[in-house]
Amino acid sequence: MKILHTADWHLGKKLETYTRLPEQEEVLNEICQIADREAVDVVIVAGDLYDTFNPTNDAITLFYKTLKRISKNGTRPVIAIAGNHDSPDRIEAPDPLAKECGIVLLGFPHSEVSPFKLDTGLGVTKSEQGFLEMKVPGHDAPLRLIVTPYANELRLKAFLGLTDKEGELRNLLQQRWQQLADAHCNAQGINMLVAHLFMMKKGGEAPVEDESEKSILHIGGAQQIYTEQVPSQMQYVALGHLHRYQNISGAPCPVVYSSSPLAYSFAEANQTKYVAIIEAEPGKPVEVNRIALEKGKKLLRGRFDEMDKAVEWLKENQNALVEITIVTDHYLTAKERKTLNEHHSGIIAIIPDVKNKNPNLSDKASSIDTSKHIDDLFRDYFKSKNNDQEPNDRLMDLFREVRSK
């Protein structure tokens, strides 16, 4: 059985005021073509289907059209779950109609899919909260999926019946997964976990959350989950949330973030985006291959201390969206900004890095290091306004909550 794993479509996403919807349509068309070319049997979309709780009509239309196309008139199952950018109610709203096309939409950790069967042979044969077993046309072995759409910590606690004890959330989530695996997942089927969570190896280095990813570890977010908590019966874990491709563990099975289909912030500049193709057989380790996506504009950052060099670089990168930093002794004039904009239609930001040459002013250079994380930039700003005093944890948490809105 061949399964395509994708995630973090963020339909309707803008880069500042620049819409990405035409690029999203192109790259989703590319994903549909890959699914057909690779003769994929199943498609999994692991959350953050939209960029906001209230997406535009154009974004919703693109989502439905893409799922209908990739489902091939009910012959190829599509399973899509909600992420932290999605409204779970909105994701599940079209589910009765979607199932007629072999599309299963899950918004909540406790969502339960009613069994159904289509004339194509596709269907859900068994289900309970957080689990479904599917009949895939052309295959005798069933596909078993433990599914955990994103939920904040409060909602997960309600689902799992948790108290506030430190560590209990991840432990009881592990227990729930293990109960489902023990009840339904043996070596006669293909067994996978699909989730939109922050997962990492215990004791290992935490994967990096890029700027465009709302952190799910801060206010209202679920705590990180460890790869060792994945049930041993699982053959693959399809994750969403982090925007760069990474296989964070090989044990008990591949645990993979497939990446977003486009770069959504300049922190993702020059990243290659992928879909993952999984070839699976019952009772055997899976084979995972990644296929690079080529559609959409690249995001590029440039830094220059001469206007002529900046203009030349802009001319050479006409098909990219760019952020350009000009190192200068003065704030950029309107004429200088106009010159830059005349040579490129896709400039997202022009950042002056102003070096303070006046000895009568502060001896600290008046410059901004744009390579820093936004949290660190805020911390530097706060210190500059408060006699070098560090912001406390409560203020930093409040800042993170505000920027995640």
TACOR-V103693 format. One record per backbone hydrogen bond with DSSP energy under -0.5 kcal/mol. CO is the residue of the C=O (numbers start at 1). NH is the residue of the N-H. E is the energy in kcal/mol with one decimal. If there is no record, write none. Layout:
((CO;NH;E) (CO;NH;E))
//
This chain:
((1;3;-0.5) (1;280;-2.8) (2;41;-2.5) (2;42;-1.6) (3;5;-0.5) (3;278;-3.2) (4;6;-0.5) (4;44;-3.0) (5;276;-2.4) (6;46;-2.4) (10;13;-1.9) (11;51;-1.8) (13;20;-1.6) (14;16;-0.7) (15;17;-0.5) (15;18;-2.4) (17;19;-0.6) (18;15;-2.9) (20;24;-2.6) (21;25;-2.4) (22;26;-1.7) (23;27;-2.7) (24;28;-2.4) (25;29;-1.8) (26;30;-1.9) (27;31;-2.1) (28;32;-2.2) (29;33;-2.1) (30;34;-2.3) (31;35;-2.4) (32;36;-1.9) (33;37;-2.9) (34;38;-2.8) (35;40;-2.6) (36;39;-1.2) (41;77;-0.7) (42;4;-2.8) (43;79;-2.6) (44;6;-2.7) (44;46;-0.6) (45;47;-1.1) (45;81;-2.1) (47;8;-2.3) (48;9;-0.5) (48;10;-2.7) (49;11;-2.2) (56;60;-2.2) (57;61;-2.7) (58;62;-2.2) (59;63;-2.1) (60;64;-2.4) (61;65;-2.6) (62;66;-2.2) (63;67;-2.3) (64;68;-2.5) (65;69;-2.2) (66;70;-2.7) (67;71;-1.5) (68;73;-0.9) (69;72;-1.2) (71;75;-1.3) (71;76;-2.5) (72;75;-0.9) (77;43;-2.3) (78;80;-0.5) (78;104;-3.3) (79;45;-2.7) (80;106;-2.4) (81;47;-0.5) (82;150;-2.3) (83;86;-1.2) (86;88;-0.7) (87;91;-2.3) (88;92;-1.9) (89;93;-1.3) (90;94;-0.5) (92;95;-2.2) (94;98;-2.9) (95;99;-2.6) (96;100;-0.5) (97;100;-0.9) (98;101;-2.2) (98;103;-2.0) (99;102;-1.6) (101;74;-0.8) (102;78;-2.0) (103;105;-0.5) (104;80;-2.6) (106;82;-1.8) (108;111;-1.6) (111;130;-2.0) (112;114;-0.5) (116;124;-1.5) (118;121;-1.9) (122;118;-3.2) (123;125;-0.6) (123;135;-3.0) (124;116;-1.1) (126;133;-2.9) (128;131;-2.5) (130;147;-1.8) (131;128;-1.8) (132;145;-2.8) (133;125;-2.1) (133;126;-1.2) (134;136;-0.6) (134;143;-2.3) (135;123;-1.6) (135;137;-0.5) (136;139;-1.9) (142;144;-0.6) (142;190;-2.6) (143;134;-2.9) (144;192;-2.5) (145;132;-1.9) (145;147;-0.6) (146;194;-3.1) (148;196;-1.8) (152;156;-2.6) (153;157;-2.4) (154;158;-2.0) (155;159;-2.2) (156;160;-2.6) (157;161;-1.7) (157;162;-2.0) (165;168;-1.7) (165;169;-0.5) (167;171;-1.7) (168;172;-2.9) (169;173;-2.1) (170;174;-2.1) (171;175;-2.0) (172;176;-2.3) (173;177;-2.6) (174;178;-2.7) (175;179;-2.5) (176;180;-2.1) (177;181;-2.6) (178;182;-2.9) (179;183;-1.8) (180;184;-1.9) (181;185;-2.4) (184;186;-0.8) (186;189;-1.4) (189;191;-0.5) (189;283;-0.7) (190;144;-3.6) (191;235;-2.9) (191;236;-0.6) (192;146;-2.5) (193;238;-2.9) (194;148;-2.8) (195;197;-0.5) (195;240;-1.3) (197;199;-0.8) (198;225;-2.6) (200;227;-1.8) (201;204;-2.2) (208;210;-0.6) (210;213;-1.8) (212;214;-0.7) (218;221;-2.7) (220;153;-1.0) (225;200;-2.2) (226;229;-1.8) (227;230;-1.8) (231;234;-1.7) (235;254;-0.6) (235;286;-0.5) (236;193;-2.1) (236;238;-0.5) (237;239;-0.7) (237;256;-2.5) (238;195;-2.2) (239;258;-1.0) (240;197;-0.6) (242;259;-0.5) (243;260;-1.3) (246;248;-0.8) (246;257;-2.8) (249;255;-1.6) (254;237;-2.3) (254;256;-0.5) (255;248;-2.4) (255;249;-0.6) (256;239;-2.7) (256;258;-0.6) (257;246;-2.1) (258;274;-0.5) (259;7;-0.7) (265;268;-2.1) (266;269;-1.3) (268;271;-2.2) (273;293;-3.1) (275;291;-2.7) (276;5;-3.0) (276;278;-0.5) (277;289;-2.7) (278;3;-2.7) (278;280;-0.6) (279;287;-2.2) (281;284;-1.6) (286;288;-0.5) (287;279;-2.8) (287;289;-0.5) (289;277;-3.8) (291;275;-1.7) (298;300;-0.5) (298;321;-2.8) (299;270;-1.0) (300;323;-2.2) (302;325;-2.9) (304;327;-3.2) (306;310;-1.9) (307;311;-2.6) (308;312;-2.2) (309;313;-2.2) (310;314;-2.2) (311;315;-2.2) (312;316;-1.5) (313;317;-0.8) (314;317;-0.9) (315;318;-0.6) (317;320;-1.3) (321;300;-2.5) (322;348;-3.0) (322;349;-1.1) (323;302;-2.4) (324;351;-3.0) (325;304;-2.6) (325;327;-0.6) (326;328;-0.6) (326;353;-3.0) (328;355;-2.4) (333;337;-2.2) (334;338;-2.3) (335;339;-2.2) (336;340;-1.9) (337;341;-2.5) (338;342;-2.1) (339;343;-0.7) (340;343;-1.1) (341;344;-1.0) (344;347;-0.5) (346;322;-2.3) (346;348;-0.7) (349;324;-2.5) (349;351;-0.5) (350;352;-0.6) (351;326;-2.4) (351;353;-0.5) (352;354;-1.0) (353;328;-2.0) (353;355;-0.6) (354;356;-0.6) (355;357;-0.8) (357;359;-0.8) (358;361;-1.6) (365;367;-1.7) (368;370;-1.1) (369;372;-1.7) (373;376;-0.6) (373;377;-1.9) (374;378;-2.3) (375;379;-2.1) (376;380;-2.4) (377;381;-2.3) (378;382;-2.7) (379;383;-2.2) (380;384;-2.1) (381;385;-1.3) (382;386;-0.8) (383;386;-0.6) (383;388;-2.9) (386;389;-1.6) (392;396;-2.1) (393;397;-2.5) (394;398;-2.0) (395;399;-2.4) (396;400;-2.4) (397;401;-2.1) (398;402;-2.3) (399;403;-2.4) (400;404;-1.1) (402;405;-1.3))
//
